[in-house]
């Protein structure tokens, strides 16, 4: 193991950005506690990187299962240096059939699960070296986008949670970083039925994150041109945002419009 290796808890590590990021960090020599619901991809990484991987599977929307994960990390390692909360999900709203239960599912997957993980991570980070709390949000929080009501609300809540924790944890020396990706080619985004401009591969996204993590920046956002466009859109008057959003929105089909 490298002398500067860190003990890192990474969630959502079975696919997409999380899996690619796990490989990047393991290749750098870090020790990783990997969480996901699917055990086999994590066990494959444990076989590939012996002595570096602790497999801690579980449903992160279940507070008790997350407590069990935290207890396991405490027993095995005694502390954490970094926690990267990457797990999440996305569902798109069809306003003709607005479903509050879907909003609840997405909030639970993206915001409440992060809160459960933070509850377990903070005591471990306080025992570690130069504690670093990281969460993967989304560039959707820069501007309102069609059909992203549930997903955007969950990620906006995560942004506020992390930015407030940054203030409250500063006196303890725990850094807080929010990752705000644009479109990344993952099993989740492959289900999208709309164009995804400036889409990055999961490997490229992971490399960008891994390269910038040691500096513990406030935010890691990419790709820069896409982020700049969304920030500009978010700064426009609401009337202009609405006009642009209406042009971008997918028209509802006759079938979708049925009560």
N, C-alpha and C positions, 0 to 999 in steps of 0.2 A: 504493500500500500504506500502511496505517496505521502510525504510528510505533511502536505497541506490538504489532505483529503478531509471531506466534511461528511457528517452524518446527516443524511437528507431523507425526509419523508415525502414521497411523491405519490399523489393520488391520480386516478384515471390513467394508470400506466399500461393498460392492456392493449391500447390501440391509439392511432392518431398522434397528436402532438405529444401526449404523455409517453407513449411507447418510444417514439423517436428521441424524446428528451432523456428518457432513462438510459438509452444506449449512449448518447453523447456524454452524460455525466459519469456513467460507469467506465467509459473509455478514458475519461480524465482521472480515474482512480478513486472516485468517491464511493462511500458506502450508502446504499439506498434501501430504505424500507418502502416496498412497492405495494400500493393498494389498488384494487379493482374488484369487481364482482367475479370476473373470469380469472380462474387460477392458472390455467395452463400457460398463457403467454408470460406470466410472471415466473412460473417455474422454469420455463425455457431460458429466461434471462438468468435465473439463478444457476442453471447448469452451465451457461456460457461464461458467467462471471462468478466463479466459486469464491466464497469467503467475502463477497461484496454485497450480496443481496439478502435481505430479510423479507420474505413473502408474508404480507399481512392483509389477506383478502377480507372483504366484507361489504355490506350494503351501507354506504355512507349516509343514506337518508334515515338510517336507524341509529338513534343516539346511543343505544346500548352497544351495538356492534362497534361503533366508533370508540366508545370507552374501552372496549376490549382490545382494540388495536393500540390505543394509547398505552394501556397497561402492558401489552406485549413489548412495545418499543422500550418502555421504561425498564422492564426486566432484562431485555437483551442488551441494550446499549446504555441505559442510564440517563441519556440526554439526547437532544437534537441540536444541530447547528443551523439547519435550514428546513423549512416546511414549504412545499410547493403544492398548492391546492388547485389541481387542474381538472378534477372530475366535474362532469356536467352533462346537460342534455338540452335539446332544442325541439320545440314544437311550434308550429306557426298557427296563428289565429285566423279563422275564417269568420268575419263579423256576422255573416248571415246565419251562422250557427255558433254564436259566442258561448263558450263553455267555461264557467268559472273553475270547474274541477281541473281543467287543463292548466289554467294559470297556477293553481295550487301545486300541481305536479312539477311544473317547471321551477317554481319558487323553491320547492323542497329539494329538487335536484341541484339547483345552482346556488342558492343562497343559504337555506337552512343547513344543508350538508356541510357547507363551508364553515358555518358557525359551530356546528358540532366538532369539526376538525380543529378549529381554532381553540376551542375550549380545551382540547387535549394537547394541542401543540404548544401553547404558551408556557405551561409549567416545564415542559421538556426543553424549550428554547432558553428559558431562564437558567437552566443547568448547563447549557452548551457554550460554544465559543462564537462570539460576534453574531448573535442570533439574527436570523433573517426569515421573515414571513412573506411568502409570495403567493399571489392568487392570480389565476388566469381569468380575466374578464373578457371584454369584447369591445371592438371599435363601434358596435351598434350604440353604445352609450353617448357618442358624440352628437347624434342627430336622430330624430324619429324616422323609422323606416317602416314601410307597409308590412303588415302581418306579423311584425316583431313585438307586438304588445307584451306578450308573456315573457319571451326571452329577454327583450330589452329591459323590462321592469326588473327581472331577476338580476341581470348584470349591472343595472344602474344601482340597485340595492347593494350589490357586492362592492361596487366602486366606492360608494359612500361609507360602507363598513370599513373598507381598507384604508381610505383616506383619513377617517377619524381615528382608527387604531394607530396610524402613523404618528399622529399628534400625541396620543395617550401613552404610547410605548416608547417615545423618544427618550424620556428620562431614564428608562431601563437599558438603553443602548440596543434595542431590538429594531432593526431596519424593516421597512415595509415597502414592497414593490408590487405594483399592479401591472400585469401583462395584458395588453390590448391588441389582439391580433385582428387583421382583416380576414379575408377568406383564405382558409387553409384546406388543402385537399385531404380530407379524412373520411372515414366511413359515415360520419354524421353529415358532412356537407355534400357527400355524394348523393344524398337523398333529395337535395334541393332541386326545385323545378324552375329555376330562374338563373339568369347569367350571373357569374361571380367574377367581376373584373379584378385583375392583378392578383389572381390566386397563387399562393405559394404552395410548395410541397411541404408535407409534415417535417421532412428532414431539414429543409431550409429554415423553417420556423424554429425548430429545435436548436439548430446551430446558432441562430441569432440570439435566442434566449440564453443558451449556455455560455456564449461568449460574453454576454453583458451582465450576467448574474454576479460575478465577483465584485463588481463596482457597487453593488446594492443600490441601483438607481431608483428614483421614485416611480418611474414608469418605463416599460419597454413596449413600444408601439410600432407596428409594421403592417404592410409596407408604407413607407413615408408618403409617397404621392397620394395613396388612397386615404390615409389618415388626414392629410392636409385637406382633401376634398370634403371629407365628412365634417371636419372642424369648421370649414367655411360654411357648409350647409347649416350646421348647428348655430352659427352666429348670425344667420340671416333673419330678418323680421318674420314673424310667424306666418303672415300672409304669403310671403314668398316660399317659405318652407312648405306650406300647404299646396301651393300651385305646383311646385316641383314634385312633391310627393304624389299628388294625384296623377301626374304624367307617368311616374315610375310604377305606380300601383298596378298589379295584375287585375284586369276586369273580372268580376265574378261571373261564373257561367250560369246559365239558366237553372241547371241542376242544383248549384250551390245556393241559388236565391230562393229555392223552395222552402217553405216553413217546415 
